[in-house]
Amino acid sequence: MNKRLTKFKVIVLLIGSTLLMANRGGTPGGRTGSSTDGSTCATNGGCHGNNNSTATAQDFITSDIPSTGYEIGETYTITVSPSKSGVSIWGFEMMAEGAGGDGVGSFTGNSEVNTLEGGIRATHKFASSSNSDGQTWSVEWTAPEQSEGEISFYAASLAANGTGNTNGDNVLFDTLKVSSNGLTNIQKVLSKSVTVYPNPVINVLNVKGLGREEVRLTLLDAKGNKVLQQSFESESGVDISRLSSGTYFASFFIRDETIFKTIIKE
């Protein structure tokens, strides 16, 4: 009887140790504590959740996203730095969530960070799961190609006690909210949707993608001198045949926004 019980305990410990070691190479996903996930690895059925586990809020997410907000398509560095005295085994999972509850943008893995679900989530690698009293992971995140309004970065970090099982492990969690740089993002969307043609141009320069909109054009030469300022209807184009051959910098003022293009005149 005792032998059977001993064997059973060994099997349980082996299973527990295997699960713990497997997750030291990254989370299985869905445990950031976001509104989509609804839980961390120590809450709502998480594999580290039990009566001796705690989930504690801590400020540990930082980024180099400016106070003016993220710009669509730009890449930023997001850093996760949880800390807890006496802890030497660490893990984390993070996602960026838009107002609609979906993962937005894309994380890029590196030597210490893996990605999940095609870059929607970031998590630790085994090599970065050990450090005394705290751990730091930095990962690049590329903003989505269209503005999502306010974006929330959710991260949960496991602070494991290293006993070989999940009993008594703790989770730290944090949320970082960043706004959208509305003006710049509108300009970028307009710039992508508007085509100036032909370019290089000989006679008439046209603007496509606006329908019948009035456009105010300002052209500067390579020295920064203003050589042309004219309003025209986008579908009719503007005659620049009198200008000398060379490179010009064009500013198109449309719908209270300005689009910048480089024009080659032949």
N, C-alpha and C positions, 0 to 999 in steps of 0.2 A: 504493500500500500504506500509506504513512504517512498519507495523507489519510483513508483508510478507518479506520485505527486512531484517528486524531484524532477523527473523527466518532463512533466507538464510545465513546471516553472521554467526549466531551461528553454523549452520550446517557446514559451511566451516571451521570455527575455530576448531570445534570438529574433523573433518576429519584431518585437519592439525596437531592438537595436538596428535591424535591417531597415525599418521604416524611417528611423531617425537619421541613419547614415544616408539613405536615399534622398531625404529632404534637405540634407546639408549640401546637396548639389543643386538646390533650387526648389521652390515651392511647386505644388501641383497646379496652382492657379486658382483664382477666385477667392482669395483670402486677404484682400486689401482693406476691408472695412468700408468700401465705397457704398453708395446707395444701390449700385447694381449688385455687388457681391453680398452685402448685408451681413458679413461676418469676417472675422479674422481667424487665424489658426487656433486661437484659444477661446473663441466664442461661437455660439450657435452650431455646435456639432463639429468644431474644428478638432483636428487630431491631437492637439496639445491642450485641449480644454478639459479640465476636471476641477474638483473642489479646491485644490491647492494652487490653481493657476489664476493669474490676474491679468486684466487688460487695462493699461494705464496710458492716458494722453501725455504726450511729450512733444515739445517743439524741436523737430529734427530735420525737417525738409527745408532746403534753401535752393535758390536758383540764381542765374545771372539774367533772368528776364527783367528788363527795365521797368521802372514804376509806370511808364507810359503804356505798358502792356505788350503782349506778344505780337509779332508780325507774321502773317501767313507765310508758310513755306520756309521760315527761318529756323536755324538749329540753335538750341540752347543747352546748357549743362545743368542738370538737376542733381543735387547732392543729398544723400540720406545719411545722417550721422547720429544714430541712437546711442545712448550710453546708460550703463547701470553698473554700479560698483560690484565687483566680485564675479561678474559674468564674463566668460571667455568664449562661448559658442554663440554665433549670431546668424541670423538669416533675415531676409526681407522680401517683400513683394510690393510693387507700386504700379499704379495706372493713372492716366489722365482721363478725366471724365467730363464730357460736355454737359450742357444744360439738359439735354434729352436723356441723359443716363448712359450714353454709349461711350466706349473708349475712343479717344481722339488723338491724332498725332501718332508718332512712331518713335519708339526707343531703339537705339542701336547698341548691340552688345559689345563688350570689350573683354579684356583679360580677367575681370573680376565680376562681370555682370552678364547673365543670360537674358534672352528675351523669350516671351511666350506669345502665342496667338498672333504671329506675324508682326511682332513689335508693339502690340497694344499694351503688354505688360513687361516689367523688368523684374528680375529676381537675382539672388546671389549665386555665385558658383562655389563649389567646394573649397577652392583655394582661398576664398575670401571669407570663410565662415568662422575663422578663429582669430580672436584678438582680445586682449585684457581690457575690461571695463568699458568697452565701447567699440564701434566699428564705423567706418566711413566708406560709402560707395558713391561714385560719381558716374553718371551715364548721360549720353547725349540724347536729347529729345527734339524731334523736328515737328514744328507746328503744322496743323492741317492746312490744306491748300485753300480752304475757305474759312471765314471767321465763324467760330462757334460761340461767340460771346464769352462770358466768364467760364474759365476752365478750372476744375478742382483736381489737384494732385493728391491722391490718397495713397498712404503707405502704412504698412504694418510690419513691425520688426520683431522677430522672435529672439528673446533673451533666454537661452536654455541654460539649465543648471549643470549639465554635463554628467548626469547620473546614469545615462544609458537608457533612460525611459522618459516618458513625457510628463511624469508626475512633478508638479511644482514649477514647470516652465512658465515664463511670463511673456506677455506681448505688449509692446509699446506701439502707439499709433499716432498719426498726425495727418493733417490736411492743410495744403497750401493752395490758396485761391489766387488766380492771376486773371487780369482783365485783358480784353482785346484792344490793340491800338486801332481804334475804329477808323480814324482819318487815313492812316497809312494803308490799312487793309483795303479800304474802298479804292484808294489810288491804285493799288496793285491789281485788284480785280478789274478795274477799268482798263489799266495798261495791258492786261492779258487779253481782254475782250476786244480791244481796239487795234486795228491793223492799219498802218500807214503804207501806201503803195503808189506807184512802184518805188522801190528803194534798192539801188540807185534810181534817181529820177532825172529826166531831161527837161520836161516842160511842166506838166500839171501833176501836182501832188494831191492824192485822194486819201480820205479817211473812211474806213469800213468798220461797221459794227455798232453804229449809233442810230441808224435810220436817218430821218430828216432832223438833224440837230444843228443849231448854229454853233460854229467853232471859232474861237479866237486864237489865231496863230501868232507866235512870236519866234523869229529865227535869229540866232546869234551865230556869228562866224567863229572860226577857230581861235580868234583873239578876244572873243567876248563882246564884239561890237554888234549892236542891234542893226540888222540889215533889212528886216521886214516885220511889220505888224499889221495883220489884216484879219477881218472877220469874213467867214464864208460858210455856206451850207455844205455839210459834210459830203452829200452825194454829188455836189457840183465840182468840188476840188478847188485848188488855188494855183494860179499860174506863177511859177518861179523861174521861168525861162531866162529872164534877164540877169539872174544871179550867176556869178562866176563859178566854175567847177571847184569842188572842194567839199570839206566836211562841215556840216552845220548842226547846231543843237536847237531842236524844236521844242517849244512849250505849247501844248494844246489845252486851252482852258474850256472845259466842258462840264455842264451841270454843277457848277461851283467847285469843280475839282480840276487839278492840273496834271496832265500826262506828259512825260518827258520822253522824247525819242531822238535818236541820232540819225541824221539824213545825209546821204551822199548825193551830191549834185554833179552830174556828168556834163 
